[in-house]
Amino acid sequence: MASGRRYAGKVALVTGGARGIGAGIVRAFVESGAQVVFCDKNESGGRTLEQELPGTIFFCCDVTQEEDMRRLLSETVQRFGRLDCVVNNAGSHPPPQWPEETSAQGFRQLLELNLLGTYTLTKLALPHLRKTQGNVINISSLVGTIGQSRAVPYVATKGAVTAMTKALALDESQYGVRVNCISPGNIWTPLWEELAASTPQPMATVHEGILAQPLGRMGRPADVAAAAVFLAAEAHFCTGVELLVTGGAELGYGCKASRAVTVEDPGIPS
Ligand SMILES: NC(=O)c1ccc[n+]([C@@H]2O[C@H](COP(=O)([O-])OP(=O)(O)OC[C@H]3O[C@@H](n4cnc5c(N)ncnc54)[C@H](O)[C@@H]3O)[C@@H](O)[C@H]2O)c1
């Protein structure tokens, strides 16, 4: 089937679609022939993309506000009469923080965005998705499984997104609704750029980020977006899957002991 027809006649809803990975997903679903509705709390970015991609509909809203999510869904279904796919992409990663620099309040706020935002929209969308035997795609993270230094709250929220994906996949299978997640590795987005800028040596941080992948580059939003369209349009027998889009970052051994660790000599004879 031509790529422009892969998801024709379907309606996809994408959160955090104004920039980065979300914007890439909006573009890819438009190219697949779907009707795309997207939201973001960044109004100017959202309006700019909406104008660039005729036929898309943008709503300025915050995924942590349940009322916003109710309005987003009801307007989508009223306008298009159906909903086939929800992509929970809106999320954030705080600048690097040692455990003692974190706070319960900061952790709670991140849970509200990265985990409960996903939970709330999905729960509200289920009655519509059951009618179309649609699917949910959660944008989680590789680090939710392998961990990441100086990111305890972020890692915990993403680990929970991956776990929630699997639990929901089990419960929704009886309705024919598939629930999957994508775990990106290092994807070059405005968020990654901002995080690098918050480090003492931004260029060195970016270089380290590139070298983390055996493929020798960071991913692009389009790489994640291609995986999302695949899960929605073609992966009919996949549910509860965590699809890694990482350039192989999780493979093999690396230099993982910090300089502060006392290195143990295994006693190799000289
Ligand atoms: N970039 C990476 O390397 C990477 C890796 C793994 C996972 N991820 C995940 O991918 C997703 C997108 O990341 P990105 O790098 O494109 O980030 P980004 O900051 O570049 O884009 C995120 C978008 O989400 C929007 N957003 C944030 N909070 C919102 C809210 N409360 N309501 C509505 N919209 C909101 C932002 O305005 C922004 O437009 C996030 O969930 C992130 O955790 C990113």
The ligand as an SDF file (V2000), in Angstrom:
LIG
                    3D

 44 48  0  0  0  0  0  0  0  0999 V2000
   14.6000   13.4110   23.1460 N   0  0  0  0  0  0  0  0  0  0  0  0
   14.9880   12.2530   23.6900 C   0  0  0  0  0  0  0  0  0  0  0  0
   16.1740   11.8640   23.6170 O   0  0  0  0  0  0  0  0  0  0  0  0
   13.9880   11.3790   24.3820 C   0  0  0  0  0  0  0  0  0  0  0  0
   14.4030   10.0980   24.7830 C   0  0  0  0  0  0  0  0  0  0  0  0
   13.4990    9.2590   25.4120 C   0  0  0  0  0  0  0  0  0  0  0  0
   12.2010    9.6720   25.6310 C   0  0  0  0  0  0  0  0  0  0  0  0
   11.8120   10.9200   25.2400 N   0  0  0  0  0  0  0  0  0  0  0  0
   10.4310   11.2970   25.5050 C   0  0  0  0  0  0  0  0  0  0  0  0
    9.8240   11.7290   24.3050 O   0  0  0  0  0  0  0  0  0  0  0  0
    8.8190   12.7070   24.5890 C   0  0  0  0  0  0  0  0  0  0  0  0
    9.0810   13.9540   23.7550 C   0  0  0  0  0  0  0  0  0  0  0  0
   10.3850   14.4280   24.0560 O   0  0  0  0  0  0  0  0  0  0  0  0
   11.1060   15.5750   23.1910 P   0  0  0  0  0  0  0  0  0  0  0  0
   12.5580   15.3180   23.3150 O   0  0  0  0  0  0  0  0  0  0  0  0
   10.4650   15.7010   21.8540 O   0  0  0  0  0  0  0  0  0  0  0  0
   10.7380   16.8420   24.1050 O   0  0  0  0  0  0  0  0  0  0  0  0
   10.4620   18.3870   23.7190 P   0  0  0  0  0  0  0  0  0  0  0  0
   10.5520   19.1560   25.0110 O   0  0  0  0  0  0  0  0  0  0  0  0
   11.3520   18.8130   22.6240 O   0  0  0  0  0  0  0  0  0  0  0  0
    8.9400   18.3570   23.2390 O   0  0  0  0  0  0  0  0  0  0  0  0
    7.9390   18.0430   24.1740 C   0  0  0  0  0  0  0  0  0  0  0  0
    6.6560   18.7820   23.8220 C   0  0  0  0  0  0  0  0  0  0  0  0
    5.6980   18.4560   24.8530 O   0  0  0  0  0  0  0  0  0  0  0  0
    5.0390   19.6460   25.2530 C   0  0  0  0  0  0  0  0  0  0  0  0
    4.5520   19.5550   26.6190 N   0  0  0  0  0  0  0  0  0  0  0  0
    5.2940   19.5060   27.7600 C   0  0  0  0  0  0  0  0  0  0  0  0
    4.4780   19.4970   28.8380 N   0  0  0  0  0  0  0  0  0  0  0  0
    3.2080   19.5300   28.3740 C   0  0  0  0  0  0  0  0  0  0  0  0
    1.9340   19.5370   28.9940 C   0  0  0  0  0  0  0  0  0  0  0  0
    1.8090   19.5450   30.3350 N   0  0  0  0  0  0  0  0  0  0  0  0
    0.8280   19.5490   28.2220 N   0  0  0  0  0  0  0  0  0  0  0  0
    0.9400   19.5800   26.8640 C   0  0  0  0  0  0  0  0  0  0  0  0
    2.1170   19.5920   26.2190 N   0  0  0  0  0  0  0  0  0  0  0  0
    3.2420   19.5540   26.9640 C   0  0  0  0  0  0  0  0  0  0  0  0
    6.1150   20.7360   25.1340 C   0  0  0  0  0  0  0  0  0  0  0  0
    5.5440   22.0410   25.0680 O   0  0  0  0  0  0  0  0  0  0  0  0
    6.8250   20.3140   23.8520 C   0  0  0  0  0  0  0  0  0  0  0  0
    6.2280   20.8870   22.7100 O   0  0  0  0  0  0  0  0  0  0  0  0
    8.8680   12.9390   26.0930 C   0  0  0  0  0  0  0  0  0  0  0  0
    7.8990   12.1540   26.7300 O   0  0  0  0  0  0  0  0  0  0  0  0
   10.2670   12.4620   26.4650 C   0  0  0  0  0  0  0  0  0  0  0  0
   10.3660   12.0440   27.8050 O   0  0  0  0  0  0  0  0  0  0  0  0
   12.6780   11.7810   24.6370 C   0  0  0  0  0  0  0  0  0  0  0  0
  1  2  1  0
  2  3  2  0
  2  4  1  0
  4  5  1  0
  4 44  2  0
  5  6  2  0
  6  7  1  0
  7  8  2  0
  8  9  1  0
  8 44  1  0
  9 10  1  0
  9 42  1  0
 10 11  1  0
 11 12  1  0
 11 40  1  0
 12 13  1  0
 13 14  1  0
 14 15  2  0
 14 16  1  0
 14 17  1  0
 17 18  1  0
 18 19  2  0
 18 20  1  0
 18 21  1  0
 21 22  1  0
 22 23  1  0
 23 24  1  0
 23 38  1  0
 24 25  1  0
 25 26  1  0
 25 36  1  0
 26 27  1  0
 26 35  1  0
 27 28  2  0
 28 29  1  0
 29 30  1  0
 29 35  2  0
 30 31  1  0
 30 32  2  0
 32 33  1  0
 33 34  2  0
 34 35  1  0
 36 37  1  0
 36 38  1  0
 38 39  1  0
 40 41  1  0
 40 42  1  0
 42 43  1  0
M  CHG  2   8   1  16  -1
M  END
$$$$
